[in-house]
Amino acid sequence: MMESLRILHIEDQPYDAELIQAQLVAQGVSCTVQWVTDRASFLTALEQGSIDLILSDFEMPGFSGLAALVLAREKQPDLPFIFVSGAIGEERAIESLKQGATDYVLKERLSRLGLAVRRAAQEATDRAERQRAEETLKRSESYFRALVEHTSDLIVIVESPATIRYISPSVRQILGYEQQEVVGRSLSEFVHPRDRKILADFFARSYQQPGIQQRGEALFPHRDGRMVILEAVVKDSLGDPEGGSIVVNARDVTERRQAEIVLQTTNRRLEETLSSLQATQQELNRELEVERQLRAELRQLSAELRSVQESERKRIARELHDGVAQTLSAVLLHLDLLSGTIKNLSPTKELIEEMKSMVTLACTDVQDLVWRLRPAMLDDLGLADA
């Protein structure tokens, strides 16, 4: 349902003004009408704005409908303007339409006034919506044009089979070419021969399956001869089943791929180094285990040797104490007995005394040797005097 219209009506006859307003109401036009009679009041109302449509008589004292039309087109070019007059001929009606009038209605045929007003208002609404849509589209186009023109990615629009219709300015930075050098040529001319089949398969699938999105990589020679790896997303831009443009959004990933290769090489070397270190560690562990076992065996041998030494010392000490020492004591006893039977100052007695001294010295030496051969553990226990 149309909203209430705000109508500016130029009419010098009060009766006609009232009649026209009554006809609008009778014909179901929801509106508020502002009535003016001369140029000054018309301009004032026009300057105030908030007008949806103008109705005007053709001839008025000191003012005319054509003059009002010119003023209206200067101030508000899209405002609907309808002549409602009884003094307009066919030629003047045609002239008024050429100058921008929307329609004209004869006062003798006011029955079509409501239809003319509604149609003019609807056309104005449609025109305004169309203009807004066009402005929105222009803004969007400007936005996306600026986006494409300044992006570092490579944007390519390709027509069947692989003709470049558009390529973004970033082609200079990425591949070293100017836009005009590339547009109109086949994209396959610029891809490395190794990857031309990959490119052809991408495009074939895009045309066979509209709307499909594909991702892949291809090698492109730069103008200076070096190789550039481009990662691309390929998609049908229009979704046209009969075939349409293909949009390719590509990005230079050469440095990233080279970094990945370096990283892979580094990782491989690190893995090899780690494996070597693990092998070395295992060898060291084996050597340490052998050393541990040898040390354990050495400790065992040392303990056994000490045990043997200790046993031998005990045996020798026991033999010295129980054998030699006792024998010497017996000899000393017999010498004492023999000395008692011999007179003093006898050479024999002197010899016996000398022999007793020697045996006594031998006993002392044996006791000292037995002391030296005592068990070492007695010192550890604080029993050195035992």
GIUR-V946803 format. One record per helix or strand of 3 or more residues. SS is the DSSP state (hx for helix, st for strand). FROM is the first residue (numbers start at 1). TO is the last residue. If there is no record, write none. Layout:
# GIUR-V946803
[[SS	FROM	TO] [SS	FROM	TO]]
This chain:
# GIUR-V946803
[[st	5	10] [hx	14	26] [st	31	36] [hx	39	48] [st	53	56] [hx	65	75] [st	80	85] [hx	90	98] [st	103	106] [hx	107	150] [st	154	159] [st	163	167] [hx	171	175] [hx	179	182] [hx	187	189] [hx	193	208] [st	213	221] [st	227	236] [st	246	252] [hx	254	340] [hx	347	372] [hx	377	380]]
